[in-house]
Amino acid sequence: MVGFVMLLFPFLLLGFMLLMGRVEEPLNQVAEERDIEQFLDDASPEELDAFVREGTDSALSRFRQRLGFGRLRRSASRDRPA
Protein backbone atom coordinates (compact mmCIF):
# COMPACT_ATOMS: atom_id res chain seq x y z
CA MET A 1 0.00 0.00 0.00
CA VAL A 2 2.84 2.40 0.88
CA GLY A 3 4.52 1.64 -2.45
CA PHE A 4 1.31 2.48 -4.33
CA VAL A 5 1.04 5.82 -2.49
CA MET A 6 4.68 6.60 -3.27
CA LEU A 7 4.09 5.91 -6.97
CA LEU A 8 0.90 7.98 -7.01
CA PHE A 9 2.29 11.02 -5.12
CA PRO A 10 4.24 12.62 -8.03
CA PHE A 11 1.19 12.49 -10.28
CA LEU A 12 -1.03 14.00 -7.59
CA LEU A 13 1.54 16.75 -7.03
CA LEU A 14 1.73 17.45 -10.76
CA GLY A 15 -2.07 17.64 -10.97
CA PHE A 16 -2.18 20.03 -8.04
CA MET A 17 0.48 22.25 -9.63
CA LEU A 18 -1.45 22.38 -12.92
CA LEU A 19 -4.64 23.27 -11.07
CA MET A 20 -2.90 26.06 -9.14
CA GLY A 21 -1.47 27.42 -12.41
CA ARG A 22 -4.99 27.73 -13.78
CA VAL A 23 -6.16 29.44 -10.59
CA GLU A 24 -3.22 31.86 -10.59
CA GLU A 25 -3.46 32.96 -14.23
CA PRO A 26 -6.66 35.07 -13.95
CA LEU A 27 -5.39 36.63 -10.72
CA ASN A 28 -2.23 37.84 -12.46
CA GLN A 29 -4.30 39.30 -15.30
CA VAL A 30 -6.49 41.26 -12.88
CA ALA A 31 -3.40 42.65 -11.12
CA GLU A 32 -1.99 43.81 -14.47
CA GLU A 33 -5.27 45.52 -15.36
CA ARG A 34 -5.20 47.36 -12.03
CA ASP A 35 -1.61 48.46 -12.72
CA ILE A 36 -2.63 49.84 -16.11
CA GLU A 37 -5.63 51.63 -14.59
CA GLN A 38 -3.42 53.25 -11.94
CA PHE A 39 -0.87 54.11 -14.61
CA LEU A 40 -3.45 55.90 -16.75
CA ASP A 41 -4.70 57.84 -13.72
CA ASP A 42 -1.32 58.92 -12.34
CA ALA A 43 1.15 58.91 -15.25
CA SER A 44 3.13 61.96 -16.23
CA PRO A 45 2.94 63.28 -19.81
CA GLU A 46 6.35 61.75 -20.58
CA GLU A 47 5.17 58.34 -19.37
CA LEU A 48 2.00 58.59 -21.45
CA ASP A 49 4.13 59.46 -24.46
CA ALA A 50 6.30 56.40 -23.78
CA PHE A 51 3.10 54.32 -23.51
CA VAL A 52 2.00 55.43 -26.96
CA ARG A 53 5.45 55.08 -28.58
CA GLU A 54 6.88 51.97 -26.89
CA GLY A 55 3.96 50.00 -25.52
CA THR A 56 2.63 48.89 -22.18
CA ASP A 57 5.63 47.03 -20.71
CA SER A 58 8.13 49.84 -21.16
CA ALA A 59 5.76 52.54 -19.92
CA LEU A 60 4.70 50.53 -16.85
CA SER A 61 8.32 49.80 -15.95
CA ARG A 62 9.15 53.54 -16.10
CA PHE A 63 6.07 54.33 -14.03
CA ARG A 64 6.98 51.74 -11.39
CA GLN A 65 10.55 53.05 -11.25
CA ARG A 66 9.27 56.57 -10.65
CA LEU A 67 7.00 55.39 -7.86
CA GLY A 68 9.64 53.06 -6.41
CA PHE A 69 7.62 49.89 -7.07
CA GLY A 70 10.52 48.25 -8.86
CA ARG A 71 12.51 48.01 -5.65
CA LEU A 72 9.45 46.89 -3.68
CA ARG A 73 8.49 44.15 -6.15
CA ARG A 74 12.04 42.82 -6.38
CA SER A 75 12.42 42.67 -2.61
CA ALA A 76 8.97 41.07 -2.20
CA SER A 77 9.79 38.41 -4.75
CA ARG A 78 13.05 37.63 -2.93
CA ASP A 79 11.25 37.43 0.42
CA ARG A 80 8.52 35.16 -0.94
CA PRO A 81 9.20 31.48 -0.20
CA ALA A 82 9.50 29.19 -3.19
C-alpha positions in Angstrom: 0.0 0.0 0.0 2.8 2.4 0.9 4.5 1.6 -2.5 1.3 2.5 -4.3 1.0 5.8 -2.5 4.7 6.6 -3.3 4.1 5.9 -7.0 0.9 8.0 -7.0 2.3 11.0 -5.1 4.2 12.6 -8.0 1.2 12.5 -10.3 -1.0 14.0 -7.6 1.5 16.8 -7.0 1.7 17.5 -10.8 -2.1 17.6 -11.0 -2.2 20.0 -8.0 0.5 22.3 -9.6 -1.5 22.4 -12.9 -4.6 23.3 -11.1 -2.9 26.1 -9.1 -1.5 27.4 -12.4 -5.0 27.7 -13.8 -6.2 29.4 -10.6 -3.2 31.9 -10.6 -3.5 33.0 -14.2 -6.7 35.1 -13.9 -5.4 36.6 -10.7 -2.2 37.8 -12.5 -4.3 39.3 -15.3 -6.5 41.3 -12.9 -3.4 42.6 -11.1 -2.0 43.8 -14.5 -5.3 45.5 -15.4 -5.2 47.4 -12.0 -1.6 48.5 -12.7 -2.6 49.8 -16.1 -5.6 51.6 -14.6 -3.4 53.2 -11.9 -0.9 54.1 -14.6 -3.4 55.9 -16.8 -4.7 57.8 -13.7 -1.3 58.9 -12.3 1.1 58.9 -15.2 3.1 62.0 -16.2 2.9 63.3 -19.8 6.3 61.8 -20.6 5.2 58.3 -19.4 2.0 58.6 -21.5 4.1 59.5 -24.5 6.3 56.4 -23.8 3.1 54.3 -23.5 2.0 55.4 -27.0 5.5 55.1 -28.6 6.9 52.0 -26.9 4.0 50.0 -25.5 2.6 48.9 -22.2 5.6 47.0 -20.7 8.1 49.8 -21.2 5.8 52.5 -19.9 4.7 50.5 -16.8 8.3 49.8 -15.9 9.2 53.5 -16.1 6.1 54.3 -14.0 7.0 51.7 -11.4 10.5 53.0 -11.2 9.3 56.6 -10.7 7.0 55.4 -7.9 9.6 53.1 -6.4 7.6 49.9 -7.1 10.5 48.2 -8.9 12.5 48.0 -5.7 9.4 46.9 -3.7 8.5 44.2 -6.2 12.0 42.8 -6.4 12.4 42.7 -2.6 9.0 41.1 -2.2 9.8 38.4 -4.8 13.1 37.6 -2.9 11.2 37.4 0.4 8.5 35.2 -0.9 9.2 31.5 -0.2 9.5 29.2 -3.2 
